Every structure is written in C-alpha cells, then in structure tokens.
Amino acid sequence: MSELITLRFTYTEDEFVEAWQFYAMRAILKKSDVIVSLAVMGFSLLMTSLNGANWIWESLFVVGFLLLMGNVIGYFVMPRQRFRREPKYQEEYHLAFSEQGIHFKTTHAESKLEWAMYDKMWIVPRHYLLFYGRDLFTIIPQRVFTDNEQEHRFRELAQRKLAPAMIQIFA
C-alpha cells in the first residue's frame, strides 16, 4: 500500500539525553517527588529549629535529601551514562518502515520486527518514541527524515499500524 520509509542516522548524546529526560519526566520521575522531598527537608529543618536537633528530624532530612538526589541523578546523570556506556547508541541505525513491519539494522544487529511488537508511540518535541515494553523504546529523531512528506508518511503508517489511542502527542 505505501512505499518503504528508510531512515539512516546516528544518535547524538544530547538528543538521546533529551528524549530520555522527556520520557523520565512523563513516566518515571514525578514533579511531586521533588516537591515532597523538598517539603520533607523543609519540615525537618523547621522542626529542628523549633525543637532542637533530634534523630527523627535528622533522619527525615536525610530521607528527603536522598529522594531529591535520586531524582536529580535519574534525570541528569543516568541518561548520559547510559548513552556513553552502551556502544549500541553510538552505532549507525538503518530503519525501514513498511506495512509489513520494521527492518532494523546496525553494525552488530539486524532484525525484522512486526508492528504488533510495539505498544504505543509518543510524538514529542524533536523525537518519536516507539515503545516495545514498559520502559523500552526506540528513539527516532525528527531530524532524520529527508523532508516533511517522508515524516508525514511515517506518521500515517504508524497511525494505521498502532491503535489511534496508542499515539500520544506531547507538544
């Protein structure tokens, strides 16, 4: 029905990190986690100033601080470490999308995937995230499309192959 949509690209560290941070803010890290950790730390400082030092208030502060640091590390540090530690993210990707499926090829891997393997797609600023598990996804930078027409054909194909409710747009 539609012709083959072929993409060839290598991730940059910044775009990989940006896509992961977008995912983390929507799926893993919650702004409420940061607010709660700051509130716990503030409450423990207030109680310490009113009642003096106590192991309960000190422990509460440590818990809040650890929660805050976990969020900071998960958002800022982990995506860069993941990119640098995994050689697969520095390889050139060759993707071919068709009605029949997705042909995926890198230097060290090649596979033919069916559309049914993918659960959903997020359309985010500068990227498409194709999910094939709870926190497993393929990042497709929007910059890799040759023109607007090719990108439009990709979106139409994804909409036909994935349930429309499974495509979420984040502007």
N, C-alpha and C positions, 0 to 999 in steps of 0.2 A: 504494500500500500504506500508506504513512504520510503524514501531513499535512506541510505546509510548516513548517519551523522557521525563523523570521525573527529576526534579531538586528540591533540598531542600537546603535552605540557610537562613541566617540572614545577613542583611547588616552590614558592619562596618561603622562607621561615616566617616572615611577617604575615603573609596571607594564611598560612597554616595556623599560626597562633591566633589570628583574628577570628577564623572560623571556629576554632576550639573554644575561645573565650565566649563567643556568641552562644555556642551550644551550652557551655558551662553555666552561663547566666540564666538560661531558659530551663535547663534540665537538672543540673546538679546543685549549683550554688544558688542560694536564695538571698535576696536583699534582706529578708527578715533575719537570716542567720547573722549577718553583720550587725544589724540593729540590736538583736538580742544579746550578742556578745558585748557590744558597747554598753548596753543597758546594765548587764550583769557587772561589768567592770565599774561603771559609774556608781551603781548601788553599793558595791563592796567598798569603794572609796568613801562614799557618803557615810556608810555605817562605821567605817574605821575612824573617820573624823569625828563622828558623834559619840562613839562608844570606846574608842581606842582600839589598838591593834588586838586582833583575835584570830585564831587559826581558821575560824569559819569564814571570816571576811577575806582573809588572805587566800584561802583555798578557792573561794568564789571568784576572786580576781584572776587567779591562775587559770581556772576553767574558762572564764570569758576570754582571756588573752590567748589561750591555746585554740579556742574555737575561731577567733579572729585570724590568728596566724595560719590556721588550716585553710581558711577561705582565701587568704592572700596568696599562699603558696599554690593552692589549687588553681587559682585564676591567672597568676602572673608567671610562676616558675615552672609548673608542671608541663604546660604546653610546649614551652621552648625546650625543656629537657627531653620530652617525647620526640620532638622533631629531630633533635641532634643525636639522640641515642638510636633511633630506628633508621637504618640505611634505606629502607624502602621508601621513605618520604623524600629522599634526595634523588631517586631514580626518575627517569623519564617515563611518563604514563602515556599509553596509547589506549584510547577508549573508542569503541564503535557501538553506537546505539542503533537498533533496528526494531521492527515489530517482533522479531523472534527472540530478541534478548540483547545482552550486552557482552561484547568481546573485550576482555581486559587483558592488557599485556604490559609487562615491564621487563627489565633485563633478566630478572630471576623468577618471574611467574607469568603464566598465561592461563586464562580460563574463559569459558563461555558460561555466562550466568543468565538464568531466566529472570524475567521481570518479577515473577512470583517471589523471588528471594527478598525483594525489597518491601519493607513495611510502609514507608512514607517518605516524603521529600519535603524539606524545608527550603523555601526560597528566601534567602537572607541578603542583606546588602553585600554585593560583590561575590556571592557564592551560592551554589546549590549544595545541599547536604542530602545525600541519598542514604537512608537508614536501612541496614540489614540486621539489626539487633537493637537491644536496649540502648547501648551506647557505642555501637559500631556504625560507622558511616563513611561514605566516600565523599570527599570534598571535591567539587567541581568549580573552579574559579570562573567567574563570568568572563574574565579577560581572554579565556582560551577559545571562545567562539570566534569564527572568522568574520562574522557580521551579524547584524540583528536578525536577519532572516534565518540563519542557522540556529541561533538561540531560540527563536520563536518556534521553529520546527521541533527542537528538543523539548520545549515546554509542552507543546501539543502532544507529542509522543508520550511523555511522562504522564500527562493527564489521562490519556487513553488507557495506559497500562496500569496505573495506580488508581485506586478509588479516589474520586474527587475530594472526598472528605479527608484523605490522607495527605493532601498537599496543603501545607500551611505557609502562608506568606507573612513575613515579618519585614515591615518597611523601616 
